[in-house]
Amino acid sequence: MKFNKKLENIKTYEAGKPIELVVREFGIESKDIVKLASNENPYGCSPKVQKAVTQIVSNMALYPDDSMLKLKSALQKRFDVTDENLIIGSGSDQVIEFIMHAKADSNSKILINSVTFAMYEIYAKHVGAEVIRTTSQEHNLEEFYELYKSEKPEIIFLCTPNNPTGDAIDSVDMLAFLEKIDEDTLVVIDGAYMEYGAFKDKRKSVAPKELVEKFSNVIYLGTFSKAYGLGGMRVGYGIASAPIIKELYKLRPPFNITTLSLEAASIALEDEEFVVNSISSCFSEMQRYEAFATEQKIEMIESYTNFVTLLLPENKNSTELADALLRKGMIVRDLSGYGMNAIRVTVGTPEQNSRFFELTEQLL
């Protein structure tokens, strides 16, 4: 059977191993497995969300509200934008897919950071676009601008805070960069971890309303999968000028968000206390990772997210370490696929983190 030739150059995205798979492969009981590979909120979601979703399970036989009125109203209130500025996706990566198909084709170039979210490249290859990467590990806006001038990309992706490294761009520097980009080039600001970055350092905070008001060619992406603890519900969103959203809507399938997911995300926005407490606990525990890295003589990239990236010394191999941890029931992310001898570890609960330190110290 023949398939689209574009698929030949596309690698399947590998998500973090699920607990169920580790149970089957290694015979470890699920209660003894710690998953710190997918940057999920270790404290789960707000109890208010759990209660609200339970109360509407009887609605599962009905199609969702495709206007998404309740969730859109909550987002409009949170960011002070209008309905015309919003699009909801099944995770923010679905909005990335809309963007790529709306703006790029086989004659396009896409500019991304050297190490960043893998789905940018995968979706670019869906449409046959050429991917241009910077050489700097962290976002270097001067290098971005030089490549922008020489390569003339259709789309620029800025992931801040960045996955999988955890670094973030100062908002002042970002705004200055955006001022220099022509209106025909779409700039995507991926703020999947923005709640964490803004909490740690206000200089990293990006306001979607300011972007929409100042720039007609910028779209901001957010998600409920991280700080809000709703990774399993798959809800993300894009905020941009009305003309951009209007074009993206032409690609959105009907009923792309489930009834339960819409309710969960809407209620999650109401419980800000839960989110703030989760983020505060994250950065409190991150101090233990900093101390651990110093003790083990491992370099740790300063993180503005809910994960840390640990760069291993030359005499240690990230794939071997990640595999050895996996066999002991500790799931972390090996970053060798990104060209890094490093592991990415979600900052978990105090007990989960203690287990990681114990096992990793033994293996190192």
N, C-alpha and C positions, 0 to 999 in steps of 0.2 A: 504493500500500500504506500502511495506517495503522500508526503506531507509538505507543507510550506517550507521552502528552503531556508527561510530565516530562522527556523527552529534549530538548524544544524549548529549555529554558533551561540546558542543560548544554554547556559548551565541552569539546572534546576536549583531554585533557592532552597537551601537547607536550613530549616528552623531548628531551634534547640530541641534536643531529644526530649520527648514526653516521658513522664514518670512510668506510664504503662509499658513503654517499650523497654525501659531498663529492667523492669520487673521480669519481663519475658526473657530478655537476653541473658541476664546474670543471676536470676533467681533470688534477687534481693526483695525483701518485703517492702511494700510501698511506704510503710511508716518509717523505714530506715533510709529513705531516699530524700535527698535535699536538692531541689532544683534551683540553681542560681545561674541559669543560662539565657533566659528570655526577657529579663528586665521587667518582670511582673511586680506588682505591688505585693510584698510578702505579707501585708496585713489584710489582703483581700480588698473588698469594696465596702462602702458604707452600709451599716446595718439597716439604714432607712431604705437603701436600694433593694436589699434582699427582701424586706417586708413588702415593698411596693410591687415587685415583680411577682411575688407569691400571690398577691391579691388579684392579679389579672391573668393568671395561667389559663383560666377558662376561655379567654379570648383567642387562644392559639388557632382555633379553627377558622378565624376570620382574617382576611388580608389586613396588613398594617395600614395606618393612616398615611397615604403616600404624600400628603402635603407636609407631614412631619411637623405639624403646627406647634405641638407642645415643646418639642426639643428646639425647634428654631426660635420660638419665643424666648426660651431660656438663654440661648446663645446670643440673641439680639440684646437681651438685658445685660448679660455678662460683658459683652464687648462693645456695646453701644453702636451697633450696626443695624442695617435693615435686612429684611427678607431677601432682597435682591442681591445682597452681598454674600449669601450663604449657599453652600452645597454640602450635603451630607453623603458620606461614603461608607462602605463596609470596611472600616478601617481607613486611615488616611492614605494607605497605599492604593486603595481603589481610586481616590481622587488623583493620585499621581498617574495612574493608568489613563484616566480621563484626559488629564493635561497632555500627556504624551501623544495620544491619538488625535487630540484637537489641534495641536500646534506643530507636530513634527512629522516628517516622512523620510524616505530614503535619501533625500538631498539635504537633510538637516544635520547639524552638529549640536551635541549636547555637552555642556561644560559642567564637570563635577570635581569634587576634591579627590585627591589621590586615594585616600582611605575614607570611605563613607558608606551610607546605606546601599546595599547591593541591588535593591529593586530599581534604583534609578537607571542603572545600566541594563538590567533585564528588560524593563519596559521600553527603553530606547531601542533595543534590538528587536522588539516586537514590530516596530515600524521601520526597521532598517536604518536608523539614524547612526551616525558616527559619534562615538563617545570620546571626548577630549578630557584628559585628567591633568590636574596640577601635579607638581613633583613634591610639594611640601606635605608632610604628614598632617599638620594642623592647617586650618583654613588661613591662607595668606591672601588677603584681598588685593594686594599689589600684583601678585602673580595671576590672580583671577582676572584682573583688569587688563593685563598685558595679553593674556590668552583671548580675552573677549575682543580686543582690538585686532588681533592677528587672525583669529579663527572665525569670528562673526557667528557665534552660536545662536540657534533659535531659542534655546532654553538654558538658563543657568540655575543650578541647584545649590543652595546654601543650607546646610543642615546644622542648626545651632540651637541647643548644644548638639554636638556631632555624635552619631552612632557609627562605629563602635569605639571611638577614642575618648569621648567625654568632654572635649574642649569646646569653648563657646566664643562667639564674636561679640565685641562691645557694640551696643546698639548705635552709638555715635558713629563708629567706623562703618557700620553697615549702611546707615542712612547716607553717609558721604559717598559710599560706593554706588548706591542705587541712583544717586543724582547724576552719575556719569554714564548710565546705561540708557540707550535709546529706547523709545516707546515700542518698537517692534520686537524687542527681545523680552521674552517672558522670564521673570525671576521668581523662583519658588523658594520661599523661606519655610523650611521644614522645622516646625517648633514642637515636635513630638515630646520633647523633654523640657519645654520652656518653663513649665511650672517649677521644676527643680532649679533651673538656671536662674530664674528671676528671684527665687527664694534665697539662693546663696549669694547672689551679687546683682543688685538692681541695675548695674551697668550693662548686664547681659539681657535685660528685659526688653522684649519687643512688643509694641502695642499694635495689634491688627488694625484698629481704627485709624491710627496715624499713617500706616502703610496705604490703606485704601484712600484716604483723603489726599495724600501726597503723590501717589504713583498709580497710574492707570495700568501699569504692566507688571504688577507684583501680586502674587497670591500667597497667603499665609496658610499653613497646614497645622492642624491640631488633632489630638486623639484622646480618647477616653481609656486607652489600653494601659497607660503607665500610672500616672499619679492617681487617677480615679479608680484603678483596680478593676477595669472591665475588659481585659484582654479577650476573654471568652465571648464577649457580646459583640465585638467587631463594629465599633462606631468611631468614625473620624469625620473631619470637616475641613472645608476650605473657605477662606474669607478673602474676597477680592472685589474689584470694581464690577458693577452690574454687567457690562458687556462681556467680561471674561466668564462670569458665572452663567450667563445666558448661553454661551457656546458650549460650555461643559455639560450643561443640562441636556443637550442634544445626544450625549453619549450615555447618560445615566439610565439604566434599566428600571422599569417600574418595580416598586416594592423591594428596593435593594437593601432596606434595613428592616429587621423583624420587629414585630410588635413589642416583644419583651425587651429588645435592645433599645428601642426608642424610649420606653418607660425608664429603663435603668439609667440611661445617660441623662435624661431630664431630671430625675431625682438626685443623681450624683452631683449635679451642679448646685443643688440646694444645700448640700452638706459640706460647706467649705471647711468647717472645723476638722472633719475627718481627713481631708486632703492635707491641710496644714500640719496636722499631727503626724501623718505618715511621712511627709517630706522632712519634717524636723527630726524624726527618729532616724531617717535615712542618713542625714548628714552627721548626726551624733555618732552613729555606728561607723560611718566612713572614716572617722578619726582613728578607729582601731585598725582599719586597713592601712592607713598611712603609717602607723606605728609598726605594723607587721612588715610592710615593705621595707622600712628602714632597718629593722632587725635582720631581715633575710637578705639585705643588700640587693633588693629588687627595685627597679625604677617604676614608679607609678605616675601615670599622666594625671595632672590635676583634673578632677571631674566635676562637672556642673550638672550631673545626671544622677540616676539611681543605680549606677554601676561604676565599677573601676576597671581600668585596663592596666594589667601588670606586664611589664616588658621583662622578659627573662634574660639572664646572662647567656653568653654564647655556648657555654658548656651544658645548658639545659634546653630541652626541646619541648615546645608548647604542646605539640600533638601527643607526645609521650606522656606529659604531665596530665593533660586533660583526659586521656584514656585511662591512666592509672587512677585518677580521681573518680572517673565514671564507674570503674570496677569496684569501688568502695562506696558507691551510692551517692556520689557528689557530682552533680551535673553542672559544668561550666562551659563557656564557649571558647573553643580553640580559634585563634585568629590567624592561623597559618594561611588560610584561604585568602586573606587580605594582604598577604605578603609580610606579615608581622610574626615574629617569634614572641607571641604574647597570648595571654588568656584574658577574657572579659568575664567579670564576676558581678552578678547582681548583688547589691547590698541587701542582705536579708534581715531576719530577726536576730537579736543577740545570740540566741541558741544556734541558729543556722550558721552565723558567721564564726562562732567559736568552733563549730565542727569543721568548717573550711580551714581555719588556721591550724587546727590540730592535724588534719590529714595532710595538708600541703607542707607543713613543716617536716613531717615524717618523710615525705616523698622527696623533698629538696635535699 
